[in-house]
Amino acid sequence: MAKSLLTTSLSARTKLLQTGVSLYNTSHGFHEEEVKKILEQFPGGSVDLQKNQNGIGILTLNNPNKMNAFSGVMMLQLLERVIELENWTEGKGLIVRGAKNTFCSGSDLNAVKALSTSENGVALSMFMQNTLTRFMRLPLISVALVQGWAMGGGAEFTTACDFRLMTMESVIRFVHKEMGIVPSWGGASRLVEIIGSRQALKVLSGTLKLDSKKALNMGFVDEVLQSSDEAKALEEAQEWLEQFVSGPPEVIRGLKKSVCSGRELYLEEALQNERDVLGTLWGGPANLEAIAKRGKHTK
């Protein structure tokens, strides 16, 4: 019986990693269409996606008049962009950035004030956790390019990316305690995974201002860029990401899927997932071409 229950549990976890599957649904009391209708009432800004031929996409949070804070419409657009990226089979990498040298200041306070009941807060939390979890599981290698401020929900968004880059003058700050709440978009759980529970508790309970040096030293960011100019920093970020996404899309995407399963599944299921991904690549064009080249090199 115990084995049967374990198998069922593992199977359910594996299904969650499938493209387009969300954490919450009606069985959890989450009604997505109702939440969407509420979010539509708060316009402003946009979430823009540029898909380049080199397989690297650029996702831009564009609401500069409010430090790129998420309006309700932007939350809806983020989900739309994630769905678009789930279907971008040529994609290998993604850079997330904010317009006008600022990453993101979290949620638009107009929406926050209007959605002040506990029920609304939990519904919004489930919506954004759904979206950012799907984002995190994209078969693309993602990097947050932090320029200026990343605060609150903006700081949480950076934790959903595989890597984080900062310009020298930028700051990341989880300000939730000062707002009388805790992170609600999954940021606390992901932060623990990135820097460990002790460091995460310090960052959250101390509402620490993580400048580029401090964030680099604690292992939260991967590199500090040389330029603070908006265009040059983006070029640097693209060059940095290219070292990890060079190669056939199917191989890069397979690697990301394997890492996701290793992070989120029990060992038995992760191994099976790795085996299944290998089955899609072994004997494929990229594999055969690499073998042929290696053969020439050894002659």
C-alpha positions, -999 to 999 in steps of 0.1 A, spaced: 0 0 0 28 24 10 46 17 -23 13 23 -43 8 57 -25 44 67 -32 40 58 -69 8 79 -71 24 108 -54 55 107 -76 34 105 -107 14 136 -97 47 155 -91 60 145 -126 28 157 -142 33 191 -127 65 195 -147 47 191 -180 44 222 -201 14 243 -194 4 227 -161 -3 250 -131 1 245 -94 -34 256 -85 -68 248 -100 -104 247 -89 -97 218 -65 -76 243 -45 -104 269 -46 -86 288 -74 -108 301 -102 -84 316 -128 -111 333 -150 -125 351 -120 -91 364 -110 -84 375 -146 -116 396 -146 -105 413 -114 -70 420 -128 -84 435 -160 -97 464 -139 -62 477 -133 -46 488 -165 -12 504 -171 21 493 -186 29 462 -206 51 431 -206 69 430 -240 86 400 -256 112 400 -283 122 366 -298 155 367 -316 168 344 -343 197 333 -321 172 317 -297 175 343 -270 144 361 -260 141 395 -242 112 399 -218 108 436 -208 87 449 -179 75 482 -192 58 506 -168 85 532 -162 62 558 -147 58 535 -117 93 519 -117 79 490 -138 55 480 -110 31 452 -121 -4 465 -129 -32 439 -131 -30 440 -169 7 433 -167 2 403 -145 -22 390 -172 3 398 -199 31 380 -181 10 348 -182 4 353 -219 41 358 -225 49 326 -205 24 306 -226 40 321 -258 75 310 -245 62 275 -237 54 272 -274 86 287 -287 104 255 -298 134 274 -313 141 292 -280 171 285 -258 176 315 -235 157 344 -220 167 377 -205 143 394 -181 147 432 -177 129 464 -168 125 494 -190 145 527 -184 172 513 -162 149 499 -134 140 463 -130 107 462 -111 92 477 -79 67 450 -73 29 454 -75 12 486 -84 -1 500 -51 -34 511 -67 -42 474 -73 -29 464 -39 -52 489 -21 -82 478 -41 -75 441 -34 -72 445 3 -92 414 15 -75 382 25 -94 363 -1 -82 386 -29 -46 385 -16 -46 347 -16 -62 345 -51 -36 369 -64 -8 349 -47 -21 317 -64 -23 334 -98 13 348 -96 27 315 -81 11 297 -110 26 321 -136 61 322 -121 63 285 -115 55 279 -152 81 305 -160 107 288 -139 100 255 -156 103 269 -191 128 248 -211 149 280 -216 179 292 -196 168 324 -180 187 353 -165 174 384 -147 192 416 -157 188 438 -126 194 475 -133 182 501 -107 158 487 -81 142 452 -78 119 455 -49 91 433 -34 75 413 -62 103 425 -85 128 408 -61 107 377 -61 107 376 -99 145 375 -100 143 342 -79 123 326 -107 152 330 -131 180 305 -134 206 332 -130 209 369 -119 231 397 -132 234 431 -116 248 464 -126 271 480 -101 246 506 -88 216 483 -86 198 471 -55 176 441 -47 154 443 -16 126 421 -3 105 448 14 76 426 24 81 428 61 77 466 59 44 461 41 31 438 69 32 406 47 55 378 36 65 371 0 35 357 -18 48 350 -54 70 321 -43 100 343 -36 107 331 -1 108 294 -11 130 300 -41 153 323 -21 159 295 4 169 272 -25 193 298 -39 211 310 -8 201 287 20 176 291 49 199 311 73 208 337 47 173 338 34 159 346 68 184 374 73 175 389 39 138 387 45 136 396 82 162 423 79 147 437 47 183 439 36 194 462 8 214 438 -14 238 460 -34 257 442 -62 287 434 -40 267 420 -11 244 400 -34 275 386 -53 293 376 -20 263 357 -7 258 338 -40 225 354 -49 238 369 -81 262 353 -106 280 383 -119 282 421 -117 283 438 -151 308 464 -160 284 489 -176 254 506 -161 242 520 -194 209 504 -204 219 493 -239 254 482 -230 243 463 -200 219 444 -222 247 436 -246 268 423 -217 239 402 -205 234 386 -239 271 378 -242 271 363 -207 241 341 -215 254 330 -249 281 309 -233 254 287 -218 230 285 -248 254 278 -276 244 246 -293 212 230 -308 179 242 -291 168 206 -285 199 199 -264 198 231 -244 161 226 -237 168 190 -227 194 201 -202 171 226 -186 143 200 -184 167 175 -167 178 201 -142 142 210 -134 133 174 -128 164 169 -106 154 200 -85 117 192 -81 113 155 -82 123 126 -60 154 108 -73 136 79 -89 113 101 -109 141 125 -118 162 96 -132 133 84 -153 127 119 -166 164 122 -175 162 88 -193 132 100 -213 149 133 -223 179 113 -234 156 91 -256 146 122 -276 182 131 -283 202 99 -286 207 91 -323 192 125 -332 208 150 -357 228 169 -330 241 136 -315 251 121 -349 268 153 -361 288 156 -329 299 119 -332 309 125 -368 330 155 -358 346 138 -329 356 109 -352 373 134 -376 392 150 -347 406 117 -335 419 106 -370 
